[in-house]
Amino acid sequence: MFKTIFSYAFRPFYLAASLYVIAIILLWYPFGYEGNQNYPSLFWHGHEMIYGFAGAVIVGFLLTAVSNWTNRPPTSGFPLLLLLILWVFARITVYLPLNQMVIVSMVFDSSFYLLSAFFIFRSLIQAKNRANLLVPIALLLFAGSNVLLTMALLGKITLSLLSIMQIGILGVVAFIGLIGSRVIPFFTSITLQKQNQFSKRYTMIAFITPLLMMLAMSFNLYPLLVFCLGATFAINNLWQLYRWFDLNILAHPLLWVLHVSFLFMAIGVFIMSYAYAFNLLYLPLGTHIIAIASIALIIQGMMSRTALGHTGRQMVLPKKMRIAFLLIIISAIIRAIASFYPGDYWLLTMSSISFAIAFMIFLFYYLPILIGPSRS
């Protein structure tokens, strides 16, 4: 079983991320876990959703994808086990109410991302695949935002903790912009038997603008600049969706889930940038539209699709997985409403339970796929 589970990065990391996100979303609400002196309340929740859950899926996807990009053997076996151990230790140390655990957790997280970036970079260099070298660089920037958060928690820098969490979310958005702008038109074209509408120009805009927003927010540059970048990102992604659109997408859940999440990402980033520049009251709304309706939804869509494809199965979604996708959207809608009723226990609980059930459904169908042998 070890050889099977650690044959590709998507297997252990999709599994670990799904189990972990169910636990932490239920800890948050309904159980109301308040964190500890190292990672108090909201900052624990944000940190673990971004760098624990989303980060694990990103690494699992990229380490699997890079072997396809380069036609080289994937990172597997004990190197992959080492990455998982680093990720697990980073998660465990977050919960230890001991001095310096913020630094210890940061060291484990940084080691996890640095080593992952190294494996990606090595494969790209060996294959002379320079077109994708921005991917490990972006992963390092994402890891750097975690270091910023640690320094802020320790009081070493004056940047707002909330701003840093937005920076971390934008790091995930950059990956989705880059990867989504490639795979969504590709998957659409092969499913609907139509021309691939991929555009390198629009893909780079979708990738670079969130990174520039991260830098602008890191250095406390003009809020209006952040808004202009957010608006540019939103317009670019909406234009891409228009170019890719075909009514037949609606008949394919593995397609529409990606298109819908890309739409919510454009909306969420625009609202976040508007809030940052003009009215911070809208920041929770923009943040959770991105986090749930975009990031969590596209994570489920991509995990559902790539787990089937990389194990040699037909690209047929289990029927009840459609319910899982809808539950994430429902979770996002409830959480969006809760943004205008801060601290409302029942709204937050309903959103969390809907979210958790969605990932329970995913595990019900995909656990045998993730731990079982491939069919080709």
C-alpha positions as CSV (number, residue, x, y, z in Angstrom):
1,M,0.0,0.0,0.0
2,F,2.9,2.4,0.7
3,K,4.1,2.1,-2.8
4,T,0.7,2.9,-4.2
5,I,-0.2,5.8,-1.9
6,F,3.3,7.4,-2.4
7,S,3.5,6.8,-6.1
8,Y,2.1,10.3,-6.9
9,A,1.8,13.4,-4.7
10,F,-1.9,13.8,-5.4
11,R,-2.7,10.6,-3.5
12,P,-1.4,11.5,0.0
13,F,-2.0,15.2,-0.2
14,Y,-5.5,15.1,-1.5
15,L,-6.3,12.6,1.2
16,A,-4.6,14.5,4.0
17,A,-5.9,17.9,3.0
18,S,-9.5,16.6,2.8
19,L,-9.4,14.9,6.2
20,Y,-7.7,18.0,7.7
21,V,-10.1,20.6,6.3
22,I,-13.1,18.6,7.7
23,A,-11.6,18.6,11.1
24,I,-10.6,22.3,11.2
25,I,-13.8,23.7,9.7
26,L,-15.8,21.8,12.4
27,L,-13.4,22.9,15.1
28,W,-14.0,26.5,14.0
29,Y,-17.8,26.2,14.0
30,P,-19.8,24.6,15.5
31,F,-17.2,23.9,18.2
32,G,-15.9,27.4,18.3
33,Y,-12.2,26.6,18.8
34,E,-10.4,29.8,19.7
35,G,-6.8,28.8,19.0
36,N,-4.1,29.5,21.5
37,Q,-1.6,32.2,22.4
38,N,0.5,31.4,19.3
39,Y,-2.3,31.3,16.8
40,P,-5.3,33.0,18.3
41,S,-8.8,32.5,16.8
42,L,-9.2,34.0,13.4
43,F,-5.5,33.8,12.6
44,W,-5.4,30.1,13.4
45,H,-8.4,29.6,11.2
46,G,-7.0,31.6,8.3
47,H,-3.5,30.2,8.6
48,E,-4.6,26.6,8.5
49,M,-7.1,27.0,5.7
50,I,-4.5,28.8,3.6
51,Y,-1.2,27.1,4.4
52,G,-2.5,23.8,5.7
53,F,-5.4,22.9,3.6
54,A,-5.0,24.8,0.3
55,G,-1.2,24.6,0.4
56,A,-1.3,20.8,0.6
57,V,-3.6,20.5,-2.4
58,I,-1.4,22.9,-4.4
59,V,1.7,20.9,-3.7
60,G,0.0,17.6,-4.4
61,F,-1.3,19.0,-7.7
62,L,1.9,20.7,-8.8
63,L,4.2,17.7,-8.0
64,T,1.9,15.5,-10.0
65,A,1.5,17.9,-12.9
66,V,5.2,18.6,-13.3
67,S,5.9,15.0,-14.2
68,N,3.4,15.4,-17.1
69,W,4.9,18.7,-18.1
70,T,8.4,17.2,-18.2
71,N,7.8,13.5,-19.0
72,R,10.0,12.7,-16.0
73,P,9.3,10.3,-13.1
74,P,7.2,11.9,-10.4
75,T,8.4,12.7,-6.9
76,S,7.4,9.5,-5.1
77,G,8.4,7.1,-2.3
78,F,10.4,8.4,0.7
79,P,11.0,11.9,-0.7
80,L,7.2,12.2,-0.9
81,L,6.8,10.7,2.6
82,L,9.3,13.3,3.9
83,L,7.2,16.1,2.5
84,L,4.1,14.7,4.1
85,I,5.9,14.4,7.5
86,L,7.0,18.1,7.3
87,W,3.4,19.1,6.5
88,V,2.0,17.0,9.4
89,F,4.6,18.4,11.9
90,A,3.7,21.9,10.8
91,R,0.1,21.2,11.5
92,I,0.7,19.6,14.9
93,T,3.0,22.4,16.2
94,V,0.2,25.0,15.5
95,Y,-1.8,23.4,18.3
96,L,0.9,23.2,20.9
97,P,0.5,26.0,23.4
98,L,4.2,26.3,24.1
99,N,6.6,29.2,23.6
100,Q,8.2,29.5,20.1
101,M,5.8,27.1,18.5
102,V,5.0,29.9,15.9
103,I,8.6,29.7,14.8
104,V,8.7,25.9,14.9
105,S,5.6,25.7,12.8
106,M,7.0,28.2,10.4
107,V,10.2,26.2,10.0
108,F,8.3,23.0,9.2
109,D,6.0,24.8,6.8
110,S,8.9,26.6,5.1
111,S,10.8,23.4,4.8
112,F,7.7,21.8,3.2
113,Y,7.3,24.5,0.6
114,L,11.0,24.9,-0.1
115,L,11.6,21.2,-0.6
116,S,8.5,21.0,-2.8
117,A,9.7,24.0,-4.9
118,F,13.1,22.3,-5.2
119,F,11.6,19.1,-6.5
120,I,9.5,21.0,-9.1
121,F,12.5,23.2,-10.1
122,R,14.8,20.2,-10.4
123,S,12.4,18.4,-12.8
124,L,11.9,21.6,-14.9
125,I,15.6,22.2,-15.2
126,Q,16.4,18.6,-16.0
127,A,13.8,18.7,-18.8
128,K,14.9,22.1,-19.9
129,N,11.3,23.3,-19.4
130,R,11.8,27.0,-18.8
131,A,8.2,27.9,-19.6
132,N,7.0,26.7,-16.2
133,L,9.8,28.1,-14.0
134,L,7.5,30.7,-12.6
135,V,5.6,27.9,-10.8
136,P,8.3,27.1,-8.1
137,I,9.0,30.8,-7.8
138,A,5.4,31.5,-7.0
139,L,5.4,28.7,-4.5
140,L,8.3,30.3,-2.8
141,L,6.5,33.7,-2.7
142,F,3.5,31.8,-1.2
143,A,5.8,30.4,1.5
144,G,7.2,33.9,2.0
145,S,3.8,35.2,2.9
146,N,3.6,32.6,5.7
147,V,6.9,33.9,7.0
148,L,5.4,37.4,7.0
149,L,2.5,36.2,9.0
150,T,4.8,34.6,11.5
151,M,6.9,37.8,11.9
152,A,3.6,39.8,12.4
153,L,2.4,37.3,15.0
154,L,5.7,37.8,16.9
155,G,5.4,41.5,16.6
156,K,8.6,41.8,14.5
157,I,6.8,43.7,11.7
158,T,4.0,46.2,11.8
159,L,2.0,44.9,8.8
160,S,-1.6,44.1,9.7
161,L,-2.2,40.4,10.3
162,L,-5.5,40.6,8.4
163,S,-3.6,42.1,5.4
164,I,-1.1,39.3,5.5
165,M,-3.9,36.7,5.5
166,Q,-5.3,38.4,2.4
167,I,-1.8,38.2,0.9
168,G,-1.8,34.5,1.5
169,I,-5.2,34.1,-0.1
170,L,-3.9,36.0,-3.1
171,G,-1.0,33.6,-3.4
172,V,-3.5,30.8,-3.8
173,V,-5.4,33.0,-6.3
174,A,-2.2,33.4,-8.3
175,F,-1.9,29.6,-8.7
176,I,-5.5,29.3,-9.7
177,G,-5.1,32.1,-12.2
178,L,-2.1,30.4,-13.7
179,I,-3.2,26.8,-13.6
180,G,-6.9,27.5,-14.2
181,S,-6.3,29.6,-17.2
182,R,-4.5,26.7,-18.8
183,V,-6.5,23.7,-17.8
184,I,-10.0,25.0,-17.9
185,P,-9.9,25.9,-21.6
186,F,-8.0,22.6,-22.3
187,F,-10.5,20.5,-20.4
188,T,-13.4,22.4,-22.1
189,S,-11.9,21.8,-25.5
190,I,-11.3,18.1,-25.1
191,T,-14.7,17.5,-23.5
192,L,-16.8,19.5,-26.0
193,Q,-14.5,18.7,-29.0
194,K,-13.9,22.3,-29.8
195,Q,-10.8,24.6,-30.3
196,N,-8.7,25.3,-27.2
197,Q,-9.2,29.0,-26.3
198,F,-6.0,29.2,-24.1
199,S,-4.3,32.5,-24.2
200,K,-0.8,33.0,-22.8
201,R,-1.4,36.8,-22.5
202,Y,-4.5,36.4,-20.4
203,T,-3.0,33.6,-18.4
204,M,0.0,35.8,-17.4
205,I,-2.4,38.6,-16.4
206,A,-4.4,36.2,-14.2
207,F,-1.1,35.1,-12.6
208,I,0.8,38.3,-12.3
209,T,-1.9,40.7,-11.0
210,P,-2.5,38.8,-7.7
211,L,1.3,38.6,-7.2
212,L,1.5,42.4,-7.7
213,M,-1.4,42.8,-5.3
214,M,0.6,40.7,-2.7
215,L,3.6,43.0,-3.2
216,A,1.6,46.2,-3.0
217,M,-0.1,45.1,0.2
218,S,3.2,43.8,1.7
219,F,4.8,47.2,1.3
220,N,1.7,49.2,2.2
221,L,1.6,50.9,-1.1
222,Y,-1.3,53.0,-2.4
223,P,-4.7,51.2,-1.7
224,L,-5.9,52.6,-5.0
225,L,-3.2,50.6,-6.8
226,V,-4.5,47.4,-5.1
227,F,-8.0,48.2,-6.4
228,C,-6.8,48.8,-9.9
229,L,-4.9,45.5,-9.9
230,G,-8.0,43.7,-8.5
231,A,-10.2,45.3,-11.1
232,T,-7.8,44.3,-13.9
233,F,-7.7,40.7,-12.6
234,A,-11.5,40.5,-12.5
235,I,-12.0,42.0,-16.0
236,N,-9.4,39.7,-17.4
237,N,-10.9,36.6,-15.8
238,L,-14.4,37.5,-16.9
239,W,-13.2,38.0,-20.4
240,Q,-11.5,34.6,-20.3
241,L,-14.8,33.0,-19.1
242,Y,-16.6,34.6,-22.0
243,R,-14.1,33.3,-24.5
244,W,-14.4,29.8,-23.1
245,F,-18.1,29.7,-22.6
246,D,-20.4,27.1,-24.3
247,L,-23.9,26.2,-23.1
248,N,-22.9,22.5,-23.3
249,I,-20.6,23.1,-20.3
250,L,-23.7,22.9,-18.1
251,A,-24.1,19.2,-19.0
252,H,-20.7,18.3,-17.6
253,P,-20.2,18.8,-13.8
254,L,-16.4,18.3,-14.0
255,L,-16.5,21.4,-16.3
256,W,-19.0,23.7,-14.9
257,V,-17.5,23.4,-11.4
258,L,-14.3,24.9,-12.7
259,H,-16.0,27.7,-14.7
260,V,-18.2,28.6,-11.7
261,S,-15.2,28.7,-9.3
262,F,-13.3,30.9,-11.8
263,L,-16.3,33.3,-11.9
264,F,-16.5,33.6,-8.2
265,M,-12.7,34.2,-8.0
266,A,-13.1,37.3,-10.3
267,I,-16.0,38.5,-8.1
268,G,-14.2,37.9,-4.9
269,V,-10.9,39.5,-5.8
270,F,-12.8,42.6,-7.1
271,I,-14.7,42.9,-3.8
272,M,-11.5,42.3,-1.7
273,S,-9.6,45.0,-3.6
274,Y,-12.6,47.4,-3.3
275,A,-12.7,46.8,0.4
276,Y,-9.0,47.3,0.8
277,A,-9.1,50.6,-1.0
278,F,-12.5,52.1,0.1
279,N,-14.5,50.2,2.7
280,L,-13.0,47.5,5.0
281,L,-16.5,46.4,6.0
282,Y,-16.7,44.4,2.7
283,L,-13.4,42.6,3.3
284,P,-14.9,39.5,5.0
285,L,-17.4,39.2,2.1
286,G,-14.7,39.3,-0.6
287,T,-12.4,37.0,1.4
288,H,-14.9,34.2,1.9
289,I,-16.2,34.4,-1.7
290,I,-12.6,33.7,-2.7
291,A,-11.9,31.2,0.0
292,I,-15.1,29.1,-0.3
293,A,-16.8,29.7,-3.6
294,S,-13.6,29.9,-5.6
295,I,-10.7,28.1,-3.8
296,A,-12.6,25.3,-2.1
297,L,-14.8,24.7,-5.1
298,I,-12.0,24.6,-7.6
299,I,-10.0,22.4,-5.3
300,Q,-12.9,19.9,-5.2
301,G,-13.4,20.1,-8.9
302,M,-9.7,19.6,-9.7
303,M,-9.2,16.8,-7.1
304,S,-12.3,15.0,-8.5
305,R,-11.0,15.3,-12.0
306,T,-7.3,14.7,-11.6
307,A,-7.7,11.7,-9.2
308,L,-9.8,10.0,-11.9
309,G,-7.4,10.9,-14.7
310,H,-4.2,10.0,-13.0
311,T,-5.5,6.6,-11.9
312,G,-6.6,5.6,-15.3
313,R,-10.3,5.9,-14.7
314,Q,-13.0,7.2,-17.0
315,M,-13.7,10.9,-16.6
316,V,-17.2,10.2,-15.1
317,L,-18.0,12.0,-11.9
318,P,-19.8,10.0,-9.2
319,K,-23.4,11.2,-9.2
320,K,-23.5,12.4,-5.6
321,M,-20.4,14.5,-6.1
322,R,-22.7,17.1,-7.7
323,I,-24.3,17.5,-4.3
324,A,-20.8,18.1,-2.8
325,F,-20.2,20.9,-5.3
326,L,-23.6,22.5,-4.6
327,L,-22.9,22.2,-0.8
328,I,-19.8,24.3,-1.2
329,I,-21.7,26.9,-3.1
330,I,-24.4,26.9,-0.4
331,S,-21.7,27.2,2.3
332,A,-20.3,30.2,0.4
333,I,-23.7,31.9,0.2
334,I,-24.4,31.4,3.9
335,R,-21.0,32.7,4.8
336,A,-21.5,35.7,2.6
337,I,-24.7,36.5,4.4
338,A,-22.8,36.0,7.7
339,S,-20.3,38.7,6.7
340,F,-23.1,41.2,7.4
341,Y,-23.9,39.6,10.8
342,P,-20.5,39.2,12.5
343,G,-20.3,36.4,15.0
344,D,-23.7,34.9,14.2
345,Y,-23.2,31.3,15.5
346,W,-26.0,29.6,13.5
347,L,-25.0,31.1,10.2
348,L,-21.3,30.2,10.7
349,T,-22.3,26.8,11.9
350,M,-24.5,26.0,8.9
351,S,-21.9,27.2,6.5
352,S,-19.2,25.1,8.2
353,I,-21.4,22.0,8.3
354,S,-22.3,22.3,4.6
355,F,-18.6,22.7,3.8
356,A,-17.6,19.7,5.9
357,I,-20.3,17.4,4.4
358,A,-19.1,18.3,0.9
359,F,-15.6,17.0,1.7
360,M,-17.0,14.0,3.5
361,I,-18.9,13.1,0.3
362,F,-15.6,13.6,-1.6
363,L,-13.8,11.2,0.7
364,F,-16.6,8.6,0.5
365,Y,-16.2,8.3,-3.2
366,Y,-12.5,9.1,-3.6
367,L,-10.8,7.4,-0.6
368,P,-10.8,4.0,-2.5
369,I,-9.4,5.8,-5.6
370,L,-6.6,7.6,-3.7
371,I,-5.4,4.6,-1.8
372,G,-6.2,1.9,-4.4
373,P,-4.2,0.8,-7.5
374,S,-4.5,2.6,-10.8
375,R,-6.3,1.0,-13.6
376,S,-3.6,1.6,-16.2
